[in-house]
Structure formats: C-alpha cells, structure tokens
Amino acid sequence: MRPRPPFQPRLRQMLLHVILLLPTSAAAVLRHSFPARTAPLTPKSPFLRSTPRTEPKRHCLARCAAAASTDASGAALAPPGFELPSLSEPAWQKRVMGSATPDPYRVALRILPLVLVHVSWSVLLGVVRIVSGRWICAPPLIHSLLGAVLGLLLAFRTNQAYGRYWSACQSWTELHATVQNMLRTAAAVAGEDGKASRHDRLLYTSILRHVIAFPIALKQRYREQFDMQEYLPFLWPAECEAMIVSSTPHLVLLSSLNTLIRPIRTSDTGSGQNLALWNELSACINQMQKITCSLDLVAELPLPASYSLLTTRFLFVWVATLPIVLLEVMHAACVPLVMLPVAWALYSTEELAALMEAPFGTVCSQGEAKPETLPLDLYCDKIVSELKQQAVINRALERRVEDGQWVVKPKHFTSAATSPDRRDARDVDVDAGQV
C-alpha cells in the first residue's frame, strides 16, 4: 500500500474547506425552501406611479368606456356580462409584482427525500470505515471521468427542457401580438363613406368577443378542463352551446371568426379595400391556428422517456458511489457535510429540467403531479385586459373623429373610389374602347 500523508494536516485542510462551503450551501437551501416575505408595493414603484401627464388619458378612457359596448341608439352590442377595463391596476400586473417568490415550485422540498437518502448512505459508509479501519481502494480517476459524462447528460437535458419551455413562451407571445393585430385591423371595418354603420359595429364587437375568448379556450385546453363561466362574460349563451358539445372549443372559435369576416369579402365593390382587409384578418386567423399547433407539439409530444430515465439512473449511481471516493481523500465525518450540497445541486438541476420540459404540467404514471411552470392565468389576464383597453382606445379615437375634434376629419375616411373627381380604371378602359 502507498504511504498515506499525516492525518492532522489533512483533517485541518478538509475542515477548512467544509467550513467555507457549509454556510453558502445552507443559505441556498433555506432560501429556496422557505420563500422570503415580499415587500408591499409602494407608490414609488414605476408601475404604480400616476403622473399628471397620464391622468387625462385615463379620464378619457373612462368617458368612453360606457359607450364602447353600445351603438349610437344605446342598443347592446355585447352580452350583459361583458365589462370594460376599470381604472385600477390590471390583475395580471398586480400578480407579477406582488407574488414573486424565490422558488415557487419548491424544488428543494421535492428533492429533499433523495438528498436525505444519500446523506444517510454516506453516514453509514463513514461508520463502517471508522469501525472496520479498512476501506475499498477506489480510483478517483474513473469516477471523475464518469462525472464529466454526467455533466454532459445534465446539460443536454436542461437545454432541451428549457427549449420546450421557451418555445411555449414564444407561442403565447406570438398569440398576444396576433390577436392585437387582428383587433386593430378589424377596427377599420366601415362603409365606402368612411362611417361605421350599426352592422359594422356589431361585426367588430363580435370579432372582439371571440378573439378575447380564444386565449381562454387554449388555457382550458392545456389544463384539460372546461369552465363555461369563463366564457359567459364575453359570449352569448347560444355561442357557448357550440363549444360545450365540441371537444375542441378553440376550433369552434376559429371557425366562428372565419364566418364573421366572410361578409367583408363579399361586400367588396371592386375597389379591393374590403378584400385586402379580409386578407389581413384571414392571415391572423391562420396564424392563430399555427400557434395552436405549436403549443400542441409542446403539450402532447414529450421528450423520450428512455433519455430521462437514463439521466436519472446515471445521476443516482454516480452520487451513491461518490462517498466511496471521498472517504479516500477526507475524514469520514466530513463526507456527509460534502454530500449535502453536492446532492442538492445535482438533483435540483435534474428536477428543474423535469419541470421545464412540461410547461403545462402533467400527471405522472406513479400519480405524482408536476406543477404548471407556464403562468397561463397571467398570460390570459394580460391579453384580455389589453384587448379591452385597445377596444376602448379605438372607440375613443373614433368619437374624436366623428366630433371633429382631431386633425383627422370624417371626410378623410371617404373612399377614393366614390369621389366624383376620380373615375375608376374600368371606366377608362371603356372610354378607350369607345375611342
């Protein structure tokens, strides 16, 4: 056997390393296990600050909020429960600012049993080493090489899981932009005289209600639930009946939107304006369908189970054999203290990858449920709130134009094709044929 260095210097050096490492590891575990109390919101927050410059805008929205869901005669254009946004802060903004926690998914608590198992295993091996006085000569080089392989496996698994999570986030961002573009484009629906009739307002309001209901339908789809109460503030009961009998309510909404925009194409008088407007709205509907397929890819096609199982088993074997190597280089009393942060770091990485690869949450075969890592309620509340605000803004601008209180006048919306000073291209062709 090779001569071993003196015991006292080695023990002093190992204890020094443990003393330097233990406070940091303990603080990290406690910080992730027990969330800190968040500070209350103060008026100094830039999100809640109300300056005199923004006050007139809010009062302007308040004046036209009551008229945004009615026409000139006061007739209702939306269901009774359809409410416009209030002047208070949106619910999604309060949720983002007031409920941040260091570890909302309790990763440290989820991996705590495995960490305790490895610490207990290292204690048992240390007792056997101290009692017997003999130990297996395990070459640390092999364990180090396998550790490099384990690091690559964990890196690939984490990257793939985060890629799925980020893909879902990007899809919701694209949905947010698409529905806003569709609503802004639908606000241009008007007659050739540039004035929106009652039918035009009714069509715009119907498109608004179905567009607002679409994110809610996607949220319920990926949660595998159906709650009609979420649709009633936006859709009429007759419109909800078709969604109840269908297993794909989001497709019902897309088909309804496609039917709603069909009169825009048929009402084109040859100028091509309504046809171009219909093309824009149809492209938005196609983009919404594409986003749904992208989200279905993330929700219904998980990573191969063999790859996840290989990483989990490899990690367990490597951490379980680590005390055998550590007992060759440090005292038995120091091994459990080193195993605690090592096991916590490696299993936390594996658990985070397992959570991110299923952003909508799943129920495992063993009955263990994975939490939802993608805040669907937050996204839906934000989209609905901003769509309502956009509808109020469009209505306010339209009233300013109608009252002649803006640089844009009603005559500027008159179609050029109806102007008496301009002849259509077909008339020019007819004149040329006569000549």
C-alpha positions as CSV (number, residue, x, y, z in Angstrom):
1,M,0.0,0.0,0.0
2,R,1.1,3.5,-0.7
3,P,2.1,5.6,2.3
4,R,-0.7,8.0,3.5
5,P,0.0,11.6,4.4
6,P,-0.3,12.6,8.1
7,F,-3.8,12.7,9.4
8,Q,-3.8,16.0,11.2
9,P,-2.9,18.3,8.3
10,R,-5.4,16.6,6.0
11,L,-8.1,16.8,8.6
12,R,-7.4,20.5,9.2
13,Q,-7.5,21.2,5.5
14,M,-10.7,19.3,4.9
15,L,-12.4,21.0,7.8
16,L,-11.4,24.4,6.5
17,H,-13.0,23.6,3.1
18,V,-16.2,22.4,4.8
19,I,-16.4,25.5,7.0
20,L,-16.1,27.8,4.0
21,L,-18.6,25.8,1.9
22,L,-21.3,25.0,4.6
23,P,-22.8,28.5,5.2
24,T,-23.3,29.1,1.5
25,S,-24.9,25.8,0.9
26,A,-27.2,26.0,4.0
27,A,-28.2,29.6,3.0
28,A,-29.1,28.4,-0.5
29,V,-31.2,25.5,0.7
30,L,-33.1,27.7,3.2
31,R,-33.7,30.5,0.7
32,H,-35.2,28.1,-1.8
33,S,-37.2,26.1,0.7
34,F,-38.7,29.0,2.6
35,P,-39.6,32.0,0.5
36,A,-38.9,35.4,1.9
37,R,-41.8,37.8,2.6
38,T,-42.2,40.2,-0.2
39,A,-42.2,43.8,0.5
40,P,-45.5,45.7,0.0
41,L,-45.9,47.8,-3.1
42,T,-45.1,51.5,-2.6
43,P,-46.2,54.5,-4.6
44,K,-42.6,54.9,-5.6
45,S,-42.9,51.9,-7.9
46,P,-42.7,53.0,-11.6
47,F,-45.5,50.6,-12.4
48,L,-47.9,52.3,-10.0
49,R,-46.8,55.9,-10.3
50,S,-49.5,58.2,-11.6
51,T,-48.3,61.4,-13.1
52,P,-50.4,64.3,-14.2
53,R,-49.5,63.6,-17.8
54,T,-51.3,60.2,-17.8
55,E,-54.3,61.3,-15.8
56,P,-56.2,62.9,-18.7
57,K,-55.8,59.7,-20.7
58,R,-57.4,57.7,-18.0
59,H,-60.3,60.1,-17.7
60,C,-60.7,60.0,-21.5
61,L,-61.0,56.2,-21.3
62,A,-63.5,56.5,-18.5
63,R,-65.7,58.8,-20.5
64,C,-65.9,56.5,-23.5
65,A,-65.9,53.2,-21.6
66,A,-69.7,53.1,-21.2
67,A,-70.2,53.8,-24.9
68,A,-67.8,51.2,-26.3
69,S,-70.2,48.4,-25.9
70,T,-73.3,50.2,-27.3
71,D,-74.1,51.9,-30.6
72,A,-75.5,55.4,-31.2
73,S,-79.0,54.4,-30.2
74,G,-77.9,52.7,-27.0
75,A,-78.6,49.2,-28.1
76,A,-76.3,46.5,-26.6
77,L,-73.6,45.0,-28.9
78,A,-72.2,42.6,-26.3
79,P,-73.6,40.1,-23.7
80,P,-74.7,41.7,-20.3
81,G,-71.6,40.4,-18.6
82,F,-69.2,42.0,-21.0
83,E,-67.3,44.6,-18.9
84,L,-64.7,47.1,-19.9
85,P,-61.5,47.6,-18.0
86,S,-61.6,49.7,-14.9
87,L,-59.1,52.4,-13.9
88,S,-57.4,50.2,-11.3
89,E,-54.3,48.3,-12.0
90,P,-54.8,45.1,-14.0
91,A,-54.9,41.8,-12.1
92,W,-52.1,40.4,-14.1
93,Q,-49.8,43.3,-13.2
94,K,-50.5,43.0,-9.5
95,R,-49.9,39.3,-9.7
96,V,-46.5,39.8,-11.3
97,M,-45.4,42.5,-8.9
98,G,-46.8,41.1,-5.6
99,S,-46.3,37.3,-5.7
100,A,-42.7,36.8,-6.7
101,T,-41.1,34.0,-4.7
102,P,-37.6,32.7,-4.8
103,D,-38.8,29.1,-5.5
104,P,-42.5,28.9,-6.3
105,Y,-42.2,25.2,-7.2
106,R,-40.5,24.1,-4.0
107,V,-37.7,22.3,-5.9
108,A,-35.6,21.9,-2.7
109,L,-38.6,20.2,-0.9
110,R,-39.3,17.9,-3.9
111,I,-35.7,16.6,-3.9
112,L,-35.3,16.5,-0.1
113,P,-36.0,12.8,0.3
114,L,-33.3,11.8,-2.2
115,V,-30.8,14.2,-0.6
116,L,-31.5,12.7,2.8
117,V,-31.1,9.2,1.4
118,H,-27.6,10.0,0.0
119,V,-26.6,11.8,3.2
120,S,-27.7,8.8,5.3
121,W,-25.8,6.5,2.9
122,S,-22.6,8.5,3.4
123,V,-23.0,8.4,7.2
124,L,-23.4,4.6,7.1
125,L,-20.3,4.2,4.9
126,G,-18.4,6.5,7.2
127,V,-19.3,4.5,10.3
128,V,-18.3,1.3,8.5
129,R,-14.9,2.9,7.6
130,I,-14.3,4.1,11.2
131,V,-15.3,0.8,12.8
132,S,-13.5,-1.6,10.5
133,G,-10.5,0.6,9.9
134,R,-10.2,-0.7,6.3
135,W,-11.7,0.5,3.1
136,I,-12.0,-0.3,-0.6
137,C,-9.3,1.3,-2.7
138,A,-11.5,3.1,-5.4
139,P,-9.5,5.0,-8.0
140,P,-10.9,8.6,-8.2
141,L,-10.0,8.9,-11.9
142,I,-12.8,6.6,-13.1
143,H,-15.4,8.5,-11.0
144,S,-14.1,11.8,-12.4
145,L,-14.4,10.6,-16.0
146,L,-18.0,9.4,-15.3
147,G,-18.7,12.8,-13.7
148,A,-17.8,14.6,-16.9
149,V,-20.2,12.3,-18.8
150,L,-22.9,13.0,-16.3
151,G,-22.4,16.8,-16.7
152,L,-22.9,16.5,-20.5
153,L,-26.1,14.5,-19.9
154,L,-27.5,17.1,-17.5
155,A,-26.5,19.9,-19.8
156,F,-28.3,18.4,-22.8
157,R,-31.3,17.5,-20.8
158,T,-31.6,21.0,-19.3
159,N,-31.1,22.7,-22.7
160,Q,-33.9,20.5,-24.3
161,A,-36.2,21.1,-21.4
162,Y,-35.6,24.9,-21.5
163,G,-36.1,24.9,-25.2
164,R,-39.6,23.4,-24.8
165,Y,-40.4,25.9,-22.1
166,W,-39.1,28.9,-24.2
167,S,-41.0,27.6,-27.3
168,A,-44.3,27.7,-25.3
169,C,-43.5,31.2,-24.1
170,Q,-42.7,32.4,-27.6
171,S,-46.0,30.9,-28.9
172,W,-48.0,32.8,-26.3
173,T,-46.1,36.0,-27.2
174,E,-47.0,35.4,-30.9
175,L,-50.6,34.8,-29.9
176,H,-50.6,38.1,-28.0
177,A,-49.3,40.0,-31.0
178,T,-51.6,38.2,-33.4
179,V,-54.9,38.9,-31.5
180,Q,-53.9,42.6,-31.1
181,N,-53.1,42.9,-34.8
182,M,-56.4,41.3,-35.7
183,L,-58.4,43.6,-33.4
184,R,-56.7,46.7,-34.7
185,T,-57.3,45.6,-38.3
186,A,-61.0,44.8,-37.6
187,A,-61.5,48.3,-36.3
188,A,-61.1,49.5,-39.9
189,V,-64.3,47.8,-41.0
190,A,-66.5,50.6,-42.4
191,G,-68.6,51.5,-45.4
192,E,-67.4,53.3,-48.5
193,D,-68.4,56.6,-47.0
194,G,-65.9,56.0,-44.2
195,K,-68.6,55.8,-41.5
196,A,-69.2,52.6,-39.5
197,S,-72.8,51.5,-39.5
198,R,-74.6,49.6,-36.8
199,H,-73.8,46.4,-38.6
200,D,-70.1,47.3,-38.8
201,R,-70.1,48.0,-35.0
202,L,-71.8,44.8,-34.3
203,L,-69.4,42.9,-36.5
204,Y,-66.4,44.5,-34.8
205,T,-67.8,43.7,-31.3
206,S,-68.4,40.1,-32.3
207,I,-64.9,39.7,-33.5
208,L,-63.6,41.3,-30.3
209,R,-65.6,38.9,-28.1
210,H,-64.4,35.8,-30.0
211,V,-60.8,37.0,-30.0
212,I,-60.9,37.5,-26.2
213,A,-62.4,34.0,-25.7
214,F,-59.6,32.3,-27.8
215,P,-56.8,32.6,-25.2
216,I,-59.2,31.3,-22.6
217,A,-60.0,28.3,-24.8
218,L,-56.3,27.5,-25.2
219,K,-55.7,27.8,-21.4
220,Q,-58.6,25.4,-20.7
221,R,-57.4,23.0,-23.4
222,Y,-53.9,22.5,-22.0
223,R,-55.3,22.2,-18.5
224,E,-57.7,19.6,-19.7
225,Q,-60.8,21.3,-18.3
226,F,-63.8,23.2,-19.4
227,D,-65.4,26.0,-17.5
228,M,-68.2,27.8,-19.3
229,Q,-68.3,30.5,-16.6
230,E,-65.2,32.0,-18.1
231,Y,-66.9,32.4,-21.5
232,L,-70.2,33.9,-20.4
233,P,-68.8,37.4,-19.8
234,F,-67.8,37.5,-23.5
235,L,-70.0,35.2,-25.5
236,W,-73.8,34.8,-25.8
237,P,-75.3,31.6,-24.4
238,A,-76.1,30.5,-27.9
239,E,-72.5,30.9,-28.8
240,C,-71.4,28.9,-25.8
241,E,-73.6,25.9,-26.7
242,A,-71.5,25.0,-29.7
243,M,-68.4,25.0,-27.5
244,I,-70.0,22.7,-25.0
245,V,-70.8,20.0,-27.4
246,S,-67.3,20.2,-29.1
247,S,-64.1,18.6,-27.8
248,T,-62.1,21.4,-29.4
249,P,-63.6,24.7,-28.4
250,H,-60.7,26.7,-29.9
251,L,-61.6,25.3,-33.3
252,V,-65.2,26.5,-32.8
253,L,-63.9,30.0,-32.1
254,L,-61.6,29.9,-35.2
255,S,-64.5,28.8,-37.4
256,S,-66.7,31.4,-36.0
257,L,-64.2,34.1,-36.7
258,N,-63.8,32.9,-40.2
259,T,-67.6,33.1,-40.7
260,L,-67.7,36.6,-39.1
261,I,-65.2,38.1,-41.6
262,R,-66.8,36.5,-44.7
263,P,-69.3,39.4,-45.2
264,I,-66.3,41.7,-45.5
265,R,-65.1,39.9,-48.6
266,T,-68.5,39.7,-50.2
267,S,-69.2,43.4,-49.6
268,D,-66.2,44.5,-51.7
269,T,-67.4,46.7,-54.5
270,G,-64.4,46.3,-56.8
271,S,-62.1,48.8,-55.2
272,G,-60.2,46.0,-53.4
273,Q,-60.2,47.7,-50.0
274,N,-62.5,45.2,-48.3
275,L,-60.8,42.3,-50.0
276,A,-57.4,43.5,-48.6
277,L,-59.0,43.9,-45.2
278,W,-60.4,40.3,-45.4
279,N,-56.9,39.0,-46.4
280,E,-55.4,40.6,-43.3
281,L,-58.0,39.2,-40.9
282,S,-57.8,35.7,-42.6
283,A,-54.0,35.8,-42.2
284,C,-54.4,36.5,-38.4
285,I,-56.8,33.5,-38.1
286,N,-54.3,31.3,-39.9
287,Q,-51.5,32.5,-37.6
288,M,-53.7,31.6,-34.5
289,Q,-54.2,28.1,-35.9
290,K,-50.4,27.8,-36.4
291,I,-49.7,28.9,-32.8
292,T,-52.2,26.3,-31.5
293,C,-50.3,23.6,-33.4
294,S,-47.0,24.7,-31.9
295,L,-48.5,24.6,-28.4
296,D,-49.9,21.1,-29.1
297,L,-46.4,20.0,-30.1
298,V,-45.1,21.0,-26.7
299,A,-48.0,19.7,-24.7
300,E,-48.6,16.3,-26.3
301,L,-45.2,15.2,-27.6
302,P,-42.8,14.9,-24.5
303,L,-39.2,14.0,-24.6
304,P,-38.3,10.3,-25.0
305,A,-38.8,8.6,-21.7
306,S,-35.6,6.5,-22.2
307,Y,-33.4,9.6,-22.2
308,S,-34.9,11.0,-19.0
309,L,-34.7,7.6,-17.3
310,L,-31.0,7.1,-18.3
311,T,-30.1,10.5,-16.9
312,T,-32.0,9.9,-13.6
313,R,-30.4,6.4,-13.1
314,F,-26.9,7.6,-14.0
315,L,-27.2,10.5,-11.6
316,F,-28.3,8.2,-8.7
317,V,-25.5,5.7,-9.2
318,W,-22.9,8.5,-9.5
319,V,-24.0,10.3,-6.4
320,A,-24.3,7.0,-4.5
321,T,-20.7,6.0,-5.3
322,L,-19.3,9.4,-4.5
323,P,-18.8,8.7,-0.8
324,I,-16.6,5.7,-1.6
325,V,-14.2,8.0,-3.4
326,L,-14.4,10.8,-0.8
327,L,-13.5,8.5,2.1
328,E,-10.1,8.1,0.4
329,V,-9.3,11.8,0.5
330,M,-11.0,13.1,3.6
331,H,-12.1,12.1,7.1
332,A,-15.4,10.1,7.4
333,A,-17.0,12.9,9.5
334,C,-16.6,15.4,6.6
335,V,-18.2,13.2,3.9
336,P,-21.9,13.8,4.9
337,L,-21.3,17.5,5.0
338,V,-19.9,17.5,1.5
339,M,-22.6,15.2,0.2
340,L,-25.4,17.5,1.2
341,P,-24.6,20.4,-1.2
342,V,-23.4,18.1,-4.0
343,A,-26.6,16.0,-4.0
344,W,-28.8,19.2,-3.6
345,A,-27.1,20.9,-6.6
346,L,-27.3,17.9,-9.0
347,Y,-30.8,16.8,-8.1
348,S,-32.1,20.3,-8.3
349,T,-30.8,20.6,-11.8
350,E,-32.5,17.3,-12.8
351,E,-35.7,18.3,-11.1
352,L,-35.8,21.7,-12.8
353,A,-35.3,20.0,-16.2
354,A,-38.2,17.7,-15.4
355,L,-40.4,20.7,-14.6
356,M,-39.5,22.8,-17.6
357,E,-40.0,20.0,-20.1
358,A,-43.7,20.0,-19.3
359,P,-44.6,23.7,-19.1
360,F,-48.4,23.0,-18.8
361,G,-47.9,20.4,-16.1
362,T,-48.6,16.7,-16.2
363,V,-49.6,13.8,-14.0
364,C,-47.0,11.0,-14.0
365,S,-47.9,7.3,-14.1
366,Q,-47.0,7.0,-10.5
367,G,-49.6,9.6,-9.6
368,E,-47.1,12.5,-8.9
369,A,-48.3,15.7,-10.5
370,K,-45.9,18.2,-12.0
371,P,-46.9,21.8,-11.4
372,E,-47.7,24.2,-14.2
373,T,-44.5,26.2,-14.9
374,L,-46.0,28.4,-17.6
375,P,-48.3,31.0,-15.9
376,L,-51.4,30.6,-18.2
377,D,-53.7,32.7,-15.9
378,L,-51.2,35.5,-16.0
379,Y,-50.9,35.4,-19.8
380,C,-54.7,35.2,-20.3
381,D,-55.4,38.1,-17.9
382,K,-52.9,40.2,-19.6
383,I,-54.2,39.5,-23.1
384,V,-57.8,40.0,-22.2
385,S,-57.0,43.3,-20.3
386,E,-55.0,44.8,-23.2
387,L,-57.7,43.8,-25.8
388,K,-60.3,45.6,-23.7
389,Q,-58.1,48.6,-23.4
390,Q,-57.5,48.5,-27.2
391,A,-61.2,48.4,-27.9
392,V,-61.8,51.4,-25.6
393,I,-59.0,53.3,-27.3
394,N,-60.4,52.6,-30.8
395,R,-63.8,53.8,-29.7
396,A,-62.4,56.9,-28.2
397,L,-60.4,57.8,-31.3
398,E,-63.5,57.1,-33.4
399,R,-65.6,59.5,-31.4
400,R,-62.9,62.2,-31.6
401,V,-63.0,61.9,-35.4
402,E,-66.8,62.0,-35.5
403,D,-67.0,65.1,-33.3
404,G,-64.4,66.9,-35.5
405,Q,-62.1,67.4,-32.5
406,W,-59.0,66.0,-34.2
407,V,-56.8,66.7,-37.2
408,V,-58.3,63.6,-38.9
409,K,-61.8,64.5,-40.2
410,P,-64.6,62.2,-41.3
411,K,-64.1,63.3,-44.9
412,H,-60.6,61.8,-44.8
413,F,-62.1,58.3,-44.4
414,T,-64.2,58.6,-47.6
415,S,-63.2,56.0,-50.2
416,A,-61.4,57.5,-53.2
417,A,-63.4,55.2,-55.5
418,T,-66.6,57.1,-54.5
419,S,-65.1,60.6,-55.2
420,P,-66.8,62.3,-58.2
421,D,-63.5,63.7,-59.3
422,R,-61.9,60.3,-59.9
423,R,-63.0,57.7,-62.4
424,D,-62.5,54.0,-61.9
425,A,-59.9,52.2,-64.1
426,R,-62.7,50.2,-65.7
427,D,-64.3,53.4,-66.9
428,V,-61.0,54.5,-68.5
429,D,-60.8,51.1,-70.3
430,V,-64.4,51.5,-71.6
431,D,-63.6,55.0,-72.8
432,A,-60.5,53.8,-74.6
433,G,-62.5,51.0,-76.3
434,Q,-65.1,53.5,-77.5
435,V,-62.4,55.7,-79.0
